[in-house]
Amino acid sequence: MTPVPGSLHADAVRVLEQWAAPDAQQDALRRDYLEHLRAHPDGLDRGCLPGHLTASALVAGPEGRVLLTLHRRLGRWLQTGGHCEPGDATLAKAALREASEESGIAGLVVSDSPLRLDLHHVPCAGPGSSVAHLDVQWLATAPAGAVEVISEESIDLRWFAPDALPEGVDASVRALVGAALQLD
């Protein structure tokens, strides 16, 4: 696997140093992410264990709805997102790439700064593994008339009103939707 370039590492440090966390809990995560990056030059590479930074984006439509993906491997409704790749110049572009790939929507526009941070464990190193994803979460705005296309990573894609999210959506997704609503 080709490691994620150092310029992306520098961008991640810059983004996290400049980001104004909305509360003390988010600021503690911000500081933890920065500590992780200082300790791990490969801290954005999926091979960095026991954890690595990831980038995700909540896709919002012009009608005030949000697009969630029913993740094929995890079987849960989530925002789009995933691992950073060597071609990603910035964290925002990684989030945009993931949102575009997983939603099939052309013309998405990603926010200038993250909405939230979320630390969660997933089995990305194989069955039975538990790898920490230090997720940097963005908002991606879809153009009017956007049509979603299910990717190989999803079982389903659907638009939801923020007050009518599907049953079983976890607290992290609900918090991300709540943060996006505060931008209105």
Helices and strands as residue ranges (DSSP letters): H 6-18, H 24-39, E 51-60, E 66-71, E 77-78, E 80-83, H 91-103, E 109-110, E 116-122, E 131-141, E 154-160, H 171-181
